[in-house]
Amino acid sequence: MTALLAARFGTRRRSLVAGFALGLLLCFVVHGGAHAQPAPEPPYTLPDGEGRDLVQFHCAICHDLGIVRQQRLSERIWNEVLNDMKKNGAVFTDEQRAAILDYLAKHFRP
């Protein structure tokens, strides 16, 4: 009888130890993985200037500002881009559009 109890206790103890070890491993993976992830990149910033806030507001609704920063377009092409944006639902006044075009043509030209 004693041998039977010892065998059952030993099996139960091994199961508890294995469960505890598995739990620790899971915590390490979950928390270790969370800490191992790279920090998110800061949002793209645009150069200071008149029209910057309008570009950030109107363009960032649909586009990552990194896209804007990558472009090096002439004023004529930026004008076409703004026409396309307007056709696709962008909402800005003529005055806002002029300020956006001036800003983009000045800061993101070829």
QUIHUCOR-V965333 format. One record per residue. N is the residue number from 1. RES is the residue in three letters. D_CENTER is the distance of its C-alpha to the mean C-alpha in Angstrom with 2 decimals. Layout:
BEGIN
<<N & RES & D_CENTER> <N & RES & D_CENTER>>
END
This chain:
BEGIN
<<1 & MET & 63.64> <2 & THR & 62.22> <3 & ALA & 60.83> <4 & LEU & 59.17> <5 & LEU & 57.53> <6 & ALA & 56.43> <7 & ALA & 54.92> <8 & ARG & 53.04> <9 & PHE & 51.89> <10 & GLY & 50.74> <11 & THR & 48.75> <12 & ARG & 47.16> <13 & ARG & 46.41> <14 & ARG & 44.79> <15 & SER & 42.65> <16 & LEU & 41.57> <17 & VAL & 40.78> <18 & ALA & 38.84> <19 & GLY & 36.88> <20 & PHE & 36.18> <21 & ALA & 35.07> <22 & LEU & 32.78> <23 & GLY & 31.27> <24 & LEU & 30.74> <25 & LEU & 29.16> <26 & LEU & 26.76> <27 & CYS & 25.82> <28 & PHE & 25.37> <29 & VAL & 23.12> <30 & VAL & 20.93> <31 & HIS & 20.79> <32 & GLY & 21.05> <33 & GLY & 18.15> <34 & ALA & 15.93> <35 & HIS & 17.14> <36 & ALA & 16.90> <37 & GLN & 13.15> <38 & PRO & 11.82> <39 & ALA & 10.42> <40 & PRO & 6.83> <41 & GLU & 7.47> <42 & PRO & 8.77> <43 & PRO & 8.08> <44 & TYR & 10.55> <45 & THR & 13.97> <46 & LEU & 16.91> <47 & PRO & 20.49> <48 & ASP & 22.70> <49 & GLY & 25.13> <50 & GLU & 26.57> <51 & GLY & 24.32> <52 & ARG & 21.00> <53 & ASP & 20.28> <54 & LEU & 21.30> <55 & VAL & 19.01> <56 & GLN & 15.99> <57 & PHE & 17.19> <58 & HIS & 18.51> <59 & CYS & 16.27> <60 & ALA & 12.82> <61 & ILE & 14.10> <62 & CYS & 13.79> <63 & HIS & 12.15> <64 & ASP & 9.30> <65 & LEU & 11.51> <66 & GLY & 11.31> <67 & ILE & 13.53> <68 & VAL & 15.88> <69 & ARG & 16.16> <70 & GLN & 17.11> <71 & GLN & 19.89> <72 & ARG & 23.38> <73 & LEU & 25.50> <74 & SER & 28.89> <75 & GLU & 29.56> <76 & ARG & 31.14> <77 & ILE & 28.11> <78 & TRP & 25.77> <79 & ASN & 28.41> <80 & GLU & 28.15> <81 & VAL & 24.36> <82 & LEU & 24.89> <83 & ASN & 27.70> <84 & ASP & 25.53> <85 & MET & 22.87> <86 & LYS & 25.82> <87 & LYS & 27.19> <88 & ASN & 23.94> <89 & GLY & 23.95> <90 & ALA & 22.60> <91 & VAL & 24.73> <92 & PHE & 26.00> <93 & THR & 29.54> <94 & ASP & 31.50> <95 & GLU & 31.33> <96 & GLN & 27.54> <97 & ARG & 27.39> <98 & ALA & 29.78> <99 & ALA & 27.79> <100 & ILE & 24.55> <101 & LEU & 26.61> <102 & ASP & 28.29> <103 & TYR & 25.10> <104 & LEU & 23.49> <105 & ALA & 26.88> <106 & LYS & 27.39> <107 & HIS & 24.13> <108 & PHE & 22.97> <109 & ARG & 26.31> <110 & PRO & 27.60>>
END
